[in-house]
Amino acid sequence: MKLRLVLKAKTKKNKEIALKFNIAPSKHIGFINFITLCLNQSIPVSVSFEKTSSSGEKEESKITGIFKFETTDSNELKNLEEEEKRTERKKKK
C-alpha cells in the first residue's frame, strides 16, 4: 500500500495546486494512529517546518499553522487501519 500526505490550495486565479509527500511504509501505523487520535479527541494540529543543517543543528521556521482534521467518511479511515494491520501481519509471517 502507498500512503501520501496531499496538501491542496487554490491560487488567486482559482487554480488548484497540490503538493504530495510519500509516507514511508514504516511510518504508516504511526501516521494513521495520529490521525485517528486527532479525529477522536477533536484536538488541533500544529504544522511547522524544521531545518536541519549538515552539522545536525535543528532550527524551526517562523511559518506555522493550526487546523483540525475532519472526516467525510469515517469508514474509509477504518478500512485504511485494517489494511495496514493486514499488511503488518503478512510481514511478520
Secondary structure, 3 states (H helix, E strand, C coil): CCEEEEEEEECCCCCEEEEEEEECHHHHHHHHHHHHHHHHHCCCEEEEEEEECCCCCEEEEEEEEEECCCCCCHHHHHHHHHHHHHHHHHHHC
